[in-house]
Amino acid sequence: MIVHACLRDGRGGSPTAVVPDGPFTDDERRAVPAAWSASHAVFFSVRDGRVTLRFFTAEGELPACGHGTVAALAVLAERSGLPEYRTTLYAGGRSFRGRAVRRSGGFEASFDPGPVTLRATSAPERDLVLPLFPAVAGPAVVASVGRPRMLIPVSTRADLAALAPALDRLREACDRLGLLGCYVHTVPTADGHAAARMFAPSIGVPEDIANANSTGCLAAHLSHQGFTTLTVDMGDAVGSPSSITAETGPGGAHLYVGGVAALGAR
């Protein structure tokens, strides 16, 4: 099934292939996203009440995928027939909580992305990556929920829209530095609204339509500045508007991220 994850006002979202897992090879799993015109595929299995997720792009398996988790929760909630679905998910060697509530036209899903680690960027990271992104508006940080990625602030949505990084150079830098990619975001407004673009050519995704885990990383980072809620718009540059929400307690505690998902083609 194709699920449009992290819709904005009922449209757009990231098309994600959601597949009941089976005796597939990893090569077959890697082939699914391209076959269904999706950047990612999530494979789910339910055995003795245990829900296991695996995430793939054309480049290989990922330990986590935020919008893939939102998409899977929507499918699992649909299969359950319940107005509100809650479960424990297993993926990437950890267990975590997920929930989905049936709404008109889809499901509002959210999950616990796990602990976020944050650190300052190193000199090699700054030297190799930041020249690819003009109009940087403050210190970048490296955040991880399984794999590290760089969070880079810019001042305005116009600055964000104008970005056109050399993807071959970005992939080379990320491969060398061990980064998943670069999540470039605007400075949030006082009420916690921002926009972002995620460039991840190292995993076969030049630009991600919606990236919930990186949004969770940003929420954890901003929680130290007093933000407890965050809404981030993505996907405009690739013609598929999306929105991701995040809620967190002081210091990044009790983090949940998610969005609205609609079930599509089977």
C-alpha positions as CSV (number, residue, x, y, z in Angstrom):
1,M,0.0,0.0,0.0
2,I,1.1,3.6,-0.6
3,V,0.5,5.8,2.3
4,H,0.9,9.6,2.1
5,A,2.6,10.4,5.4
6,C,2.7,13.8,7.1
7,L,0.0,15.6,5.0
8,R,-0.4,19.3,5.2
9,D,-4.0,20.5,5.3
10,G,-5.1,17.2,3.7
11,R,-2.7,17.2,0.8
12,G,0.8,16.4,-0.3
13,G,2.8,14.2,2.2
14,S,5.5,11.7,1.5
15,P,4.4,8.7,-0.5
16,T,5.7,5.7,1.4
17,A,5.4,2.0,0.5
18,V,4.0,-0.1,3.4
19,V,4.4,-3.8,2.8
20,P,3.6,-6.9,5.0
21,D,7.0,-8.5,5.4
22,G,7.7,-11.9,4.0
23,P,10.6,-14.1,2.8
24,F,12.1,-11.3,0.7
25,T,15.8,-10.8,0.1
26,D,17.2,-7.4,1.0
27,D,17.8,-6.8,-2.7
28,E,14.0,-7.2,-3.2
29,R,13.3,-4.9,-0.4
30,R,15.6,-2.2,-1.8
31,A,13.7,-2.5,-5.2
32,V,10.3,-1.6,-3.7
33,P,10.7,2.2,-3.3
34,A,11.6,2.8,-6.9
35,A,8.9,0.3,-8.1
36,W,6.3,2.3,-6.3
37,S,7.7,5.8,-6.9
38,A,8.5,6.3,-3.2
39,S,11.7,7.3,-1.5
40,H,11.2,4.8,1.3
41,A,9.5,1.5,2.0
42,V,8.6,0.1,5.4
43,F,8.1,-3.7,5.9
44,F,6.0,-4.7,8.9
45,S,5.3,-8.1,10.6
46,V,3.0,-8.9,13.5
47,R,3.8,-12.1,15.4
48,D,2.3,-13.0,18.8
49,G,1.4,-9.3,19.2
50,R,4.9,-8.1,18.5
51,V,5.0,-5.4,15.7
52,T,8.4,-5.3,13.9
53,L,9.3,-2.6,11.3
54,R,12.2,-2.6,8.8
55,F,12.9,0.4,6.6
56,F,14.6,0.5,3.2
57,T,15.6,3.0,0.5
58,A,17.2,2.0,-2.8
59,E,20.6,2.2,-1.1
60,G,19.8,-0.2,1.7
61,E,18.3,-0.6,5.2
62,L,17.9,2.2,7.7
63,P,17.7,1.7,11.5
64,A,14.8,4.2,11.7
65,C,12.5,6.2,9.5
66,G,10.1,8.7,11.0
67,H,7.6,9.2,8.2
68,G,7.8,5.4,7.5
69,T,6.8,4.9,11.1
70,V,3.8,7.3,10.7
71,A,2.8,5.4,7.5
72,A,3.1,2.0,9.2
73,L,1.0,3.2,12.2
74,A,-1.7,4.3,9.8
75,V,-1.9,0.9,8.2
76,L,-1.8,-0.9,11.5
77,A,-4.6,1.3,12.9
78,E,-6.7,0.6,9.8
79,R,-6.2,-3.1,10.2
80,S,-7.1,-3.0,13.9
81,G,-10.5,-1.3,13.2
82,L,-10.1,0.7,16.4
83,P,-10.8,4.5,16.6
84,E,-7.6,4.8,18.6
85,Y,-4.7,2.4,18.2
86,R,-1.7,2.1,20.5
87,T,1.1,-0.4,20.3
88,T,4.8,-1.0,21.1
89,L,6.9,-1.1,18.0
90,Y,10.3,-2.9,17.4
91,A,12.8,-1.5,14.9
92,G,16.5,-0.9,14.8
93,G,17.2,-2.9,17.9
94,R,14.9,-1.0,20.2
95,S,11.2,-0.9,21.3
96,F,9.2,2.3,21.4
97,R,5.6,3.5,21.7
98,G,3.3,4.4,18.8
99,R,-0.3,5.5,18.5
100,A,-2.7,6.5,15.8
101,V,-6.2,8.1,16.0
102,R,-8.7,7.9,13.2
103,R,-9.5,11.3,11.7
104,S,-11.6,12.4,8.8
105,G,-9.6,11.4,5.7
106,G,-6.9,9.5,7.5
107,F,-5.0,8.9,10.8
108,E,-3.1,11.2,13.1
109,A,-0.1,9.1,14.1
110,S,2.8,9.8,16.5
111,F,5.6,7.9,18.1
112,D,8.6,8.1,20.5
113,P,11.7,8.4,18.3
114,G,14.0,7.6,21.1
115,P,16.7,9.6,22.9
116,V,18.3,12.3,20.9
117,T,22.0,13.1,21.3
118,L,23.3,16.5,20.4
119,R,26.8,17.9,20.0
120,A,28.6,20.8,18.4
121,T,30.0,20.3,14.9
122,S,33.6,19.6,14.5
123,A,36.0,21.7,12.4
124,P,36.1,19.1,9.5
125,E,32.3,19.0,9.5
126,R,32.0,22.7,9.3
127,D,34.7,23.0,6.6
128,L,33.2,20.3,4.4
129,V,29.5,20.8,4.7
130,L,28.7,24.5,5.6
131,P,30.1,26.0,2.4
132,L,27.4,24.0,0.5
133,F,24.7,25.9,2.3
134,P,24.8,29.8,2.1
135,A,23.0,32.0,4.5
136,V,23.6,30.0,7.6
137,A,22.0,31.9,10.4
138,G,23.8,30.4,13.5
139,P,25.8,27.4,14.8
140,A,25.0,24.1,13.3
141,V,24.7,21.0,15.5
142,V,24.9,17.3,15.0
143,A,22.0,15.3,16.3
144,S,21.3,11.6,16.3
145,V,18.5,9.2,16.9
146,G,20.4,6.2,15.6
147,R,22.4,8.0,12.9
148,P,23.9,11.4,13.0
149,R,22.7,14.3,10.8
150,M,23.6,18.0,10.8
151,L,21.0,20.6,11.7
152,I,21.7,23.8,9.9
153,P,19.7,27.0,10.6
154,V,18.9,29.7,8.0
155,S,17.0,32.9,8.7
156,T,14.0,32.9,6.3
157,R,11.9,30.6,4.1
158,A,13.2,32.5,1.1
159,D,16.8,31.5,2.1
160,L,15.6,27.9,2.5
161,A,13.8,27.9,-0.9
162,A,16.9,29.2,-2.6
163,L,19.2,26.3,-1.5
164,A,20.6,24.2,-4.3
165,P,23.5,22.3,-2.8
166,A,25.9,20.3,-5.1
167,L,24.6,16.8,-4.2
168,D,27.7,15.0,-5.4
169,R,29.8,17.1,-3.1
170,L,27.3,16.7,-0.3
171,R,27.2,12.9,-0.6
172,E,31.0,12.8,-0.6
173,A,31.2,14.9,2.5
174,C,28.4,13.0,4.3
175,D,30.0,9.6,3.4
176,R,33.4,10.8,4.6
177,L,32.0,12.2,7.9
178,G,29.5,9.4,8.6
179,L,26.4,11.7,8.4
180,L,23.0,10.6,7.3
181,G,22.4,14.0,5.7
182,C,21.7,17.7,6.4
183,Y,18.5,19.0,7.8
184,V,18.3,22.8,7.0
185,H,15.7,24.7,8.9
186,T,14.4,28.2,9.4
187,V,14.7,29.8,12.8
188,P,11.3,29.0,14.4
189,T,8.8,31.7,15.2
190,A,7.8,32.4,18.8
191,D,4.9,29.9,18.5
192,G,7.1,27.1,17.2
193,H,6.6,27.2,13.5
194,A,9.4,26.5,11.1
195,A,10.2,25.1,7.6
196,A,12.9,22.7,6.7
197,R,14.6,20.7,3.8
198,M,16.4,17.4,4.3
199,F,19.2,16.5,1.9
200,A,20.3,12.9,2.2
201,P,22.0,11.7,-1.1
202,S,24.1,9.2,0.9
203,I,21.0,7.1,1.4
204,G,19.7,7.6,-2.1
205,V,17.3,10.5,-1.2
206,P,18.5,13.7,-2.8
207,E,15.7,15.6,-0.9
208,D,13.3,14.1,1.5
209,I,9.6,15.2,1.4
210,A,9.1,14.7,5.1
211,N,11.7,13.8,7.8
212,A,10.1,13.2,11.1
213,N,13.2,11.9,13.0
214,S,15.2,15.0,12.1
215,T,12.2,17.1,13.1
216,G,12.4,15.3,16.5
217,C,16.1,16.1,16.7
218,L,15.3,19.7,16.1
219,A,12.6,19.7,18.7
220,A,15.0,18.2,21.3
221,H,17.6,20.9,20.4
222,L,15.0,23.7,20.7
223,S,13.6,22.4,23.9
224,H,16.7,23.8,25.6
225,Q,15.5,27.2,24.3
226,G,12.1,26.8,25.9
227,F,10.1,25.3,22.9
228,T,7.8,22.5,23.8
229,T,5.8,22.2,20.6
230,L,7.1,22.5,17.0
231,T,5.4,22.3,13.6
232,V,7.7,22.1,10.6
233,D,6.7,22.5,7.0
234,M,8.6,20.4,4.4
235,G,8.2,19.3,0.8
236,D,7.4,22.6,-0.9
237,A,10.6,22.5,-2.9
238,V,9.7,19.1,-4.4
239,G,6.0,19.9,-5.0
240,S,4.5,17.9,-2.1
241,P,3.8,20.0,0.9
242,S,4.0,18.2,4.2
243,S,4.0,19.0,7.9
244,I,5.5,17.3,10.9
245,T,4.6,18.0,14.6
246,A,6.7,17.4,17.7
247,E,6.0,17.7,21.4
248,T,8.6,17.5,24.1
249,G,9.1,18.2,27.8
250,P,11.9,20.3,29.3
251,G,15.3,19.2,28.1
252,G,13.9,17.0,25.4
253,A,12.1,14.6,27.7
254,H,9.0,12.7,26.6
255,L,9.5,13.5,22.9
256,Y,6.8,12.5,20.4
257,V,6.8,13.3,16.7
258,G,4.2,12.6,14.0
259,G,1.8,13.7,11.4
260,V,-1.4,12.9,9.5
261,A,-1.4,10.0,7.1
262,A,-3.8,8.9,4.4
263,L,-4.0,5.5,2.9
264,G,-3.7,5.4,-0.9
265,A,-3.1,2.9,-3.7
266,R,-2.8,-0.8,-3.0
